[in-house]
Amino acid sequence: MAQKEFTVTELSQFNGENGRPVYVVYRGKVFDVSGSKLWRGGIHMKRHHAARDLTTDFKAAPHGEEVLARYPQVGIVKQGSETRKIPKVLESLLTRYPMLRRHPHPMVVHFPIVLMFATTVMNILYVLTGIKSFETTALHCLVGGVFFTPIAILTGMYSWWLNYLAKPLRPVTVKQWVSLILFTLQVILLVWRIKVPGILDSLSPESAIYFLCALSLLPLVTVIGWYGAKLTFPVEK
């Protein structure tokens, strides 16, 4: 019998939300896993979403494709239904090195998060103790943040385009805007600190503003990390 062909847009309707069926894709085949208790609400193990191609995810799963034999195949994915095409060079790389599909962003995004936490903490320690080495370490961490943040932004855009078809998603939108604010603030603080090396050596309106800006780095990266985590491990409702 001829299989029903689903476009990517049609598949998005079967996400398990509001009582909808739960469909997943594996190697171009569409399976109805609505009967699985592990797919309630359209999310499996708090990280895998329904209505998506899980072919790559299966490679890291503790089980094989045999689990899909328990559920009915309801169709196939219509060839060429995606709105964006992957360049042949990139497609070849992804085939040879599958880790390039999802890993580049998680590999680098932790650096600016940790470095900005360290920048804030080291500046606080300097203000509390007066030990100059803390402030110097804060400067070094700030330099590292300015270096790694653009890389994290670019890999995040790449992952969004490749794995989410660049669709407007609230967590991604929040991360994008907050990341731009973060990078702008990093550059301002770095230039300011280089031009005024002793900005925190004495209390003044300028030093207070600089210190508050340095403190704001922590909530900014916290927001970025929180929304990034929600994409990977959705908050249980």
Backbone as numpy.savetxt, mean C-alpha at the origin, in Angstrom:
# Nx Ny Nz CAx CAy CAz Cx Cy Cz
-20.60 -27.12 -22.76 -21.43 -25.93 -22.76 -20.56 -24.68 -22.76
-21.03 -23.64 -23.46 -20.28 -22.40 -23.52 -20.29 -21.72 -22.16
-19.14 -21.24 -21.74 -19.01 -20.59 -20.44 -19.38 -19.11 -20.56
-20.02 -18.59 -19.52 -20.34 -17.18 -19.50 -19.04 -16.38 -19.41
-18.92 -15.33 -20.19 -17.74 -14.49 -20.17 -18.01 -13.25 -19.32
-17.12 -13.03 -18.36 -17.24 -11.87 -17.47 -16.19 -10.83 -17.83
-16.59 -9.58 -17.85 -15.63 -8.50 -17.94 -15.19 -8.15 -16.52
-14.12 -7.39 -16.40 -13.64 -6.98 -15.09 -14.71 -6.17 -14.36
-15.42 -5.33 -15.10 -16.48 -4.51 -14.49 -17.61 -5.39 -13.98
-18.00 -6.39 -14.74 -19.06 -7.29 -14.30 -18.65 -8.08 -13.07
-17.41 -8.51 -13.04 -16.92 -9.29 -11.90 -16.95 -8.49 -10.60
-16.70 -7.20 -10.70 -16.64 -6.36 -9.50 -17.95 -6.36 -8.72
-19.06 -6.77 -9.38 -20.35 -6.79 -8.70 -20.49 -8.01 -7.77
-19.65 -9.02 -7.98 -19.74 -10.25 -7.19 -18.67 -10.27 -6.10
-18.75 -9.27 -5.21 -17.72 -9.08 -4.19 -18.14 -9.56 -2.81
-19.30 -10.17 -2.69 -19.74 -10.71 -1.41 -20.34 -9.70 -0.46
-20.40 -8.43 -0.87 -20.95 -7.40 0.01 -22.47 -7.32 -0.14
-23.14 -7.01 0.96 -24.60 -6.85 0.96 -25.33 -8.07 0.39
-24.83 -9.25 0.74 -25.49 -10.48 0.31 -25.22 -10.92 -1.11
-24.28 -10.24 -1.80 -23.97 -10.62 -3.18 -23.15 -11.91 -3.22
-23.20 -12.65 -4.33 -22.37 -13.86 -4.47 -20.88 -13.50 -4.39
-20.07 -14.50 -4.07 -18.63 -14.30 -3.95 -17.95 -15.05 -5.09
-17.40 -14.32 -6.06 -16.71 -14.92 -7.19 -15.22 -14.61 -7.09
-14.39 -15.58 -7.46 -12.95 -15.36 -7.54 -12.45 -15.90 -8.87
-11.30 -15.40 -9.29 -10.73 -15.80 -10.58 -9.42 -16.52 -10.36
-9.26 -17.64 -11.06 -8.00 -18.38 -11.02 -7.69 -18.87 -12.43
-6.57 -18.39 -12.98 -6.14 -18.75 -14.33 -7.24 -18.54 -15.37
-7.91 -17.42 -15.26 -8.93 -17.05 -16.23 -10.28 -17.67 -15.99
-10.40 -18.55 -15.00 -11.67 -19.20 -14.69 -12.33 -18.50 -13.49
-13.65 -18.38 -13.55 -14.39 -17.72 -12.49 -15.12 -18.77 -11.65
-14.87 -18.76 -10.34 -15.48 -19.73 -9.43 -16.40 -19.02 -8.44
-17.51 -19.69 -8.10 -18.43 -19.17 -7.10 -18.11 -19.85 -5.77
-17.51 -19.08 -4.84 -17.12 -19.63 -3.53 -18.04 -19.11 -2.43
-19.25 -18.75 -2.80 -20.20 -18.21 -1.83 -20.49 -19.19 -0.70
-20.37 -20.48 -0.99 -20.67 -21.49 0.02 -19.58 -21.70 1.06
-18.45 -21.04 0.89 -17.35 -21.20 1.82 -17.49 -20.25 3.01
-17.38 -20.80 4.23 -17.42 -19.96 5.43 -16.21 -19.03 5.51
-15.14 -19.42 4.82 -13.91 -18.62 4.86 -13.98 -17.40 3.93
-15.07 -17.28 3.16 -15.22 -16.16 2.24 -16.41 -15.27 2.61
-16.85 -15.35 3.83 -17.98 -14.52 4.24 -17.65 -13.04 4.13
-18.56 -12.30 3.53 -18.34 -10.87 3.35 -17.42 -10.54 2.20
-16.96 -11.57 1.48 -16.10 -11.32 0.32 -14.63 -11.15 0.64
-14.22 -11.50 1.87 -12.81 -11.39 2.26 -12.34 -12.71 2.86
-11.20 -13.19 2.41 -10.65 -14.46 2.88 -9.38 -14.21 3.68
-9.33 -14.71 4.90 -8.17 -14.56 5.77 -7.79 -13.09 5.99
-8.79 -12.22 5.93 -8.63 -10.78 6.20 -7.69 -10.08 5.21
-7.43 -10.70 4.06 -6.53 -10.02 3.12 -6.86 -10.25 1.65
-7.51 -11.36 1.32 -7.82 -11.65 -0.08 -9.25 -11.24 -0.39
-9.43 -10.41 -1.41 -10.73 -9.87 -1.75 -11.37 -10.67 -2.89
-12.70 -10.77 -2.82 -13.44 -11.43 -3.88 -13.47 -10.54 -5.13
-13.94 -11.13 -6.23 -14.08 -10.42 -7.51 -12.73 -9.99 -8.08
-11.67 -10.72 -7.71 -10.33 -10.38 -8.22 -9.62 -11.64 -8.70
-8.58 -11.43 -9.48 -7.76 -12.54 -9.97 -6.79 -12.95 -8.86
-6.93 -14.17 -8.37 -6.11 -14.66 -7.27 -5.05 -15.65 -7.73
-4.76 -15.67 -9.01 -3.78 -16.62 -9.55 -2.43 -16.47 -8.86
-1.97 -15.23 -8.73 -0.68 -14.98 -8.07 -0.74 -15.31 -6.59
-1.86 -14.99 -5.94 -2.01 -15.24 -4.50 -1.92 -16.73 -4.17
-2.38 -17.57 -5.09 -2.37 -19.01 -4.84 -0.95 -19.55 -4.65
0.02 -18.89 -5.27 1.40 -19.36 -5.16 1.92 -19.26 -3.74
1.35 -18.35 -2.96 1.79 -18.18 -1.57 0.82 -18.80 -0.57
-0.22 -19.45 -1.07 -1.23 -20.03 -0.18 -0.75 -21.36 0.39
-1.24 -21.73 1.58 -0.85 -23.02 2.19 -1.57 -24.20 1.57
-2.39 -23.95 0.57 -3.12 -25.02 -0.11 -2.94 -24.85 -1.61
-3.33 -25.85 -2.37 -3.23 -25.80 -3.81 -4.55 -25.47 -4.47
-4.55 -25.50 -5.80 -5.75 -25.15 -6.54 -6.85 -26.20 -6.40
-6.52 -27.34 -5.78 -7.51 -28.40 -5.64 -8.71 -27.96 -4.79
-8.53 -26.93 -3.95 -9.64 -26.48 -3.12 -10.78 -25.91 -3.97
-10.43 -25.42 -5.16 -11.45 -24.83 -6.03 -12.35 -25.90 -6.65
-11.91 -27.16 -6.59 -12.72 -28.25 -7.15 -14.02 -28.44 -6.35
-14.05 -27.87 -5.14 -15.26 -28.00 -4.30 -16.35 -27.02 -4.73
-15.99 -26.06 -5.57 -16.94 -25.00 -5.91 -17.18 -24.95 -7.42
-18.38 -24.53 -7.81 -18.72 -24.53 -9.24 -18.01 -23.42 -10.03
-17.61 -23.77 -11.23 -17.08 -22.76 -12.13 -18.26 -22.13 -12.85
-18.37 -20.82 -12.78 -19.53 -20.13 -13.34 -19.21 -19.37 -14.62
-17.95 -19.39 -15.03 -17.61 -18.69 -16.26 -16.11 -18.50 -16.41
-15.76 -17.64 -17.35 -14.37 -17.30 -17.60 -14.25 -15.79 -17.73
-13.03 -15.30 -17.62 -12.79 -13.87 -17.78 -12.66 -13.55 -19.26
-13.38 -12.56 -19.70 -13.34 -12.17 -21.10 -11.98 -11.60 -21.43
-11.35 -12.15 -22.44 -10.01 -11.70 -22.83 -10.06 -10.25 -23.30
-9.09 -9.48 -22.79 -9.00 -8.07 -23.20 -10.03 -7.18 -22.53
-10.66 -7.69 -21.42 -11.70 -6.90 -20.77 -11.12 -5.82 -19.86
-9.84 -5.93 -19.53 -9.24 -4.91 -18.67 -9.03 -3.63 -19.45
-9.13 -2.52 -18.78 -9.08 -1.22 -19.44 -7.65 -0.76 -19.73
-6.67 -1.37 -19.13 -5.30 -0.97 -19.41 -4.48 -2.19 -19.80
-3.55 -1.98 -20.70 -2.71 -3.07 -21.19 -1.30 -2.94 -20.62
-0.71 -4.07 -20.29 0.64 -4.07 -19.74 1.63 -4.14 -20.90
2.64 -3.27 -20.92 3.67 -3.35 -21.97 4.30 -4.73 -22.00
4.67 -5.18 -23.19 5.21 -6.54 -23.35 6.46 -6.77 -22.51
7.31 -5.75 -22.41 8.54 -5.90 -21.62 8.19 -6.15 -20.15
7.24 -5.38 -19.62 6.83 -5.55 -18.23 6.14 -6.89 -18.04
5.32 -7.27 -19.00 4.62 -8.55 -18.91 5.61 -9.71 -18.86
6.68 -9.62 -19.64 7.71 -10.67 -19.63 8.42 -10.72 -18.28
8.71 -9.55 -17.72 9.36 -9.50 -16.42 8.47 -10.09 -15.33
7.18 -9.77 -15.38 6.25 -10.28 -14.38 6.08 -11.78 -14.48
6.16 -12.30 -15.71 6.06 -13.75 -15.90 7.28 -14.45 -15.33
8.44 -13.84 -15.54 9.68 -14.44 -15.07 9.90 -14.21 -13.59
9.52 -13.02 -13.13 9.70 -12.69 -11.70 8.36 -12.22 -11.13
7.49 -13.13 -10.72 6.16 -12.77 -10.21 6.19 -11.84 -9.01
7.29 -11.85 -8.25 7.37 -11.00 -7.06 7.32 -9.51 -7.41
7.64 -9.18 -8.68 7.60 -7.78 -9.10 6.18 -7.24 -9.19
5.19 -8.12 -9.09 3.80 -7.67 -9.19 3.34 -7.00 -7.90
3.69 -7.56 -6.75 3.16 -7.05 -5.48 4.22 -6.61 -4.48
5.44 -7.08 -4.61 6.44 -6.88 -3.56 7.19 -5.55 -3.55
7.41 -4.87 -4.69 8.24 -3.66 -4.64 7.77 -2.62 -3.62
6.48 -2.35 -3.55 6.00 -1.32 -2.62 6.17 -1.73 -1.16
5.71 -2.93 -0.75 5.92 -3.33 0.65 7.39 -3.38 1.04
8.27 -3.64 0.07 9.70 -3.74 0.37 10.30 -2.40 0.77
9.78 -1.29 0.21 10.42 0.01 0.45 9.59 0.95 1.33
8.27 0.69 1.46 7.42 1.64 2.17 7.76 1.71 3.65
8.36 0.65 4.21 8.68 0.66 5.64 9.82 1.63 5.97
10.69 1.90 5.00 11.83 2.78 5.28 11.39 4.19 5.65
10.59 4.88 4.83 10.18 6.23 5.25 9.35 6.24 6.52
8.56 5.19 6.75 7.76 5.13 7.98 8.66 5.08 9.21
9.62 4.16 9.19 10.53 4.02 10.34 11.41 5.26 10.49
11.91 5.78 9.39 12.81 6.94 9.45 12.10 8.18 9.99
10.83 8.35 9.63 10.10 9.52 10.14 9.75 9.36 11.61
9.46 8.14 12.04 9.27 7.89 13.46 10.55 8.25 14.21
11.68 7.80 13.65 12.97 8.05 14.31 13.29 9.54 14.33
12.98 10.26 13.26 13.23 11.70 13.22 12.49 12.41 14.35
11.23 12.08 14.50 10.42 12.70 15.56 10.95 12.35 16.94
11.21 11.07 17.17 11.67 10.63 18.49 13.02 11.24 18.84
13.95 11.29 17.88 15.28 11.82 18.16 15.24 13.32 18.46
14.35 14.04 17.78 14.22 15.47 18.08 13.63 15.68 19.48
12.69 14.83 19.86 12.12 14.93 21.21 13.20 14.66 22.26
14.01 13.63 22.03 15.08 13.30 22.97 16.09 14.43 23.08
16.37 15.10 21.95 17.32 16.21 22.00 16.77 17.36 22.83
15.48 17.67 22.63 14.87 18.76 23.39 14.84 18.44 24.88
14.63 17.17 25.21 14.54 16.77 26.61 15.90 16.66 27.29
16.92 16.22 26.54 18.23 15.95 27.16 19.32 16.95 26.80
19.16 17.59 25.64 20.20 18.50 25.19 21.41 17.80 24.58
21.34 16.50 24.41 22.44 15.74 23.81 22.40 15.93 22.30
23.43 16.56 21.75 23.43 16.96 20.35 23.38 15.77 19.38
23.93 14.64 19.81 23.95 13.49 18.91 22.54 13.03 18.54
21.58 13.24 19.42 20.19 12.90 19.10 19.68 13.75 17.93
19.97 15.04 17.98 19.52 15.95 16.93 20.22 15.64 15.61
21.50 15.26 15.69 22.24 14.89 14.48 21.65 13.63 13.86
21.30 12.68 14.71 20.67 11.44 14.22 19.34 11.75 13.56
18.58 12.69 14.13 17.30 13.11 13.54 17.51 13.66 12.13
18.59 14.43 11.96 18.91 14.97 10.65 19.21 13.86 9.66
20.00 12.89 10.07 20.35 11.77 9.20 19.11 10.97 8.80
18.21 10.77 9.75 16.97 10.04 9.45 16.09 10.84 8.49
16.09 12.15 8.64 15.31 13.02 7.76 15.84 12.93 6.33
17.16 12.91 6.18 17.76 12.75 4.85 17.33 11.42 4.23
17.36 10.36 5.05 16.92 9.06 4.56 15.46 9.07 4.13
14.62 9.79 4.89 13.21 9.88 4.53 12.99 10.60 3.22
13.74 11.68 3.00 13.63 12.42 1.74 14.04 11.54 0.56
14.98 10.64 0.79 15.44 9.74 -0.27 14.42 8.63 -0.56
13.89 8.00 0.50 13.05 6.81 0.32 11.58 7.14 0.04
11.09 8.28 0.50 9.67 8.59 0.30 9.26 8.64 -1.17
10.01 9.31 -2.05 9.62 9.28 -3.47 9.62 7.87 -4.06
10.56 7.03 -3.61 10.59 5.65 -4.09 9.34 4.91 -3.64
8.94 5.13 -2.40 7.73 4.49 -1.88 6.50 4.97 -2.63
6.45 6.27 -2.96 5.32 6.82 -3.71 5.25 6.21 -5.10
6.38 6.13 -5.78 6.41 5.60 -7.15 6.03 4.12 -7.19
6.56 3.33 -6.25 6.22 1.91 -6.22 4.76 1.72 -5.83
4.23 2.62 -5.01 2.82 2.54 -4.64 1.93 2.83 -5.84
2.30 3.83 -6.65 1.54 4.15 -7.86 1.60 2.98 -8.84
2.77 2.37 -8.93 2.94 1.21 -9.82 2.04 0.06 -9.37
2.02 -0.25 -8.08 1.20 -1.33 -7.55 -0.29 -1.04 -7.76
-0.68 0.21 -7.55 -2.08 0.63 -7.74 -2.50 0.45 -9.19
-1.64 0.85 -10.10 -1.94 0.73 -11.53 -1.99 -0.73 -11.97
-1.05 -1.54 -11.48 -0.95 -2.91 -11.93 -1.99 -3.83 -11.29
-2.18 -3.70 -9.99 -3.04 -4.65 -9.27 -4.47 -4.17 -9.05
-4.68 -2.85 -9.11 -6.02 -2.32 -8.87 -6.56 -1.57 -10.08
-5.88 -1.68 -11.24 -6.31 -1.04 -12.49 -6.45 0.47 -12.34
-5.72 1.04 -11.38 -5.75 2.49 -11.13 -7.16 2.99 -10.82
-7.96 2.12 -10.23 -9.33 2.52 -9.90 -9.33 3.41 -8.66
-10.26 4.37 -8.60 -10.31 5.26 -7.43 -10.73 4.51 -6.18
-9.80 4.35 -5.25 -10.06 3.69 -3.98 -9.74 4.67 -2.86
-10.61 4.78 -1.88 -10.42 5.78 -0.83 -9.09 5.60 -0.09
-8.71 4.37 0.32 -7.42 4.21 1.00 -6.25 4.69 0.14
-6.31 4.40 -1.17 -5.22 4.82 -2.06 -5.19 6.33 -2.20
-6.37 6.94 -2.35 -6.44 8.39 -2.48 -5.89 9.09 -1.25
-6.26 8.59 -0.07 -5.75 9.17 1.18 -4.24 9.04 1.25
-3.73 7.84 0.93 -2.28 7.61 0.97 -1.55 8.55 0.01
-2.10 8.76 -1.17 -1.45 9.61 -2.16 -1.32 11.04 -1.68
-2.41 11.61 -1.18 -2.39 13.00 -0.74 -1.52 13.18 0.51
-1.66 12.27 1.46 -0.86 12.40 2.69 0.62 12.20 2.39
0.95 11.33 1.44 2.35 11.10 1.07 2.95 12.35 0.44
2.18 13.05 -0.39 2.67 14.30 -0.99 2.89 15.36 0.09
1.96 15.44 1.04 2.13 16.39 2.15 3.38 16.03 2.96
3.55 14.73 3.22 4.70 14.27 3.98 6.01 14.64 3.28
6.10 14.35 1.99 7.35 14.63 1.27 7.64 16.13 1.22
6.60 16.93 1.02 6.79 18.39 1.00 7.32 18.88 2.34
6.75 18.37 3.42 7.20 18.77 4.75 8.62 18.29 5.03
8.96 17.11 4.56 10.32 16.60 4.73 11.34 17.53 4.08
11.06 17.93 2.85 11.99 18.81 2.11 12.12 20.15 2.82
11.00 20.70 3.27 11.03 21.99 3.97 11.88 21.90 5.24
11.66 20.85 6.01 12.43 20.68 7.25 13.91 20.47 6.97
14.23 19.70 5.94 15.64 19.44 5.63 16.35 20.72 5.20
15.73 21.48 4.31 16.33 22.74 3.86 16.48 23.71 5.03
15.44 23.77 5.84 15.46 24.67 7.02 16.57 24.28 7.98
16.70 22.99 8.24 17.73 22.51 9.18 19.13 22.76 8.63
19.33 22.61 7.33 20.65 22.84 6.74 21.02 24.33 6.81
20.04 25.19 6.55 20.30 26.63 6.58 20.46 27.17 8.00
19.75 26.54 8.94 19.85 26.98 10.34 20.22 25.76 11.20
21.50 25.40 11.25 21.92 24.19 11.97 21.50 24.15 13.44
21.44 25.30 14.08 21.10 25.32 15.50 19.66 25.70 15.77
18.77 25.32 14.87 17.37 25.73 14.98 16.73 25.30 16.30
17.15 24.18 16.85 16.56 23.68 18.10 17.43 23.94 19.32
18.52 24.69 19.13 19.44 24.91 20.25 18.89 25.87 21.29
17.95 26.73 20.90 17.37 27.68 21.85 15.89 27.84 21.56
15.16 28.26 22.56 13.71 28.41 22.41 13.38 29.73 21.71
12.60 29.63 20.63 12.17 30.80 19.88 10.93 30.41 19.08
10.21 31.39 18.53 9.04 31.05 17.71 9.41 30.15 16.53
10.58 30.41 15.92 11.02 29.60 14.77 11.32 28.16 15.20
12.00 28.01 16.33 12.33 26.66 16.78 11.07 25.90 17.19
10.09 26.61 17.74 8.83 25.97 18.12 8.09 25.46 16.89
8.07 26.28 15.84 7.40 25.87 14.59 8.11 24.67 13.98
9.44 24.73 13.96 10.23 23.62 13.40 9.95 22.34 14.19
9.93 22.45 15.51 9.72 21.28 16.35 8.32 20.69 16.13
7.32 21.54 16.02 5.95 21.06 15.78 5.83 20.39 14.42
6.52 20.94 13.44 6.51 20.33 12.09 7.16 18.95 12.14
8.26 18.85 12.91 8.93 17.56 13.06 8.02 16.56 13.77
7.26 17.03 14.75 6.32 16.15 15.45 5.22 15.66 14.52
4.81 16.48 13.56 3.71 16.11 12.66 4.10 15.00 11.70
5.40 14.72 11.57 5.82 13.63 10.70 5.25 12.29 11.18
5.16 12.14 12.50 4.71 10.88 13.07 3.25 10.58 12.73
2.30 11.50 12.96 0.91 11.20 12.58 0.72 11.03 11.07
1.52 11.73 10.27 1.39 11.60 8.82 1.74 10.18 8.36
2.88 9.65 8.84 3.25 8.30 8.41 2.33 7.25 9.06
1.75 7.59 10.21 0.81 6.67 10.84 -0.44 6.52 9.98
-0.93 7.62 9.44 -2.09 7.59 8.55 -1.78 6.77 7.29
-0.60 7.01 6.72 -0.19 6.27 5.52 -0.11 4.78 5.81
0.51 4.42 6.93 0.63 3.01 7.29 -0.71 2.38 7.58
-1.60 3.12 8.23 -2.92 2.58 8.58 -3.72 2.25 7.33
-3.79 3.17 6.38 -4.57 2.92 5.18 -3.90 1.89 4.27
-2.58 1.81 4.32 -1.91 0.75 3.58 -2.23 -0.61 4.15
-2.26 -0.68 5.49 -2.60 -1.95 6.14 -4.03 -2.37 5.86
-4.94 -1.38 5.73 -6.33 -1.70 5.45 -6.50 -2.35 4.08
-5.62 -2.01 3.14 -5.68 -2.63 1.83 -5.24 -4.10 1.90
-4.25 -4.36 2.73 -3.71 -5.73 2.84 -4.49 -6.57 3.84
-4.79 -5.95 5.01 -5.53 -6.65 6.05 -6.74 -5.80 6.44
-7.86 -5.94 5.73 -9.04 -5.11 6.00 -9.50 -5.26 7.44
-9.99 -4.14 7.99 -10.49 -4.14 9.36 -11.77 -4.95 9.40
-11.83 -5.86 10.34 -13.00 -6.73 10.47 -14.20 -5.93 10.95
-15.33 -6.05 10.24 -16.54 -5.31 10.59 -17.35 -6.09 11.61
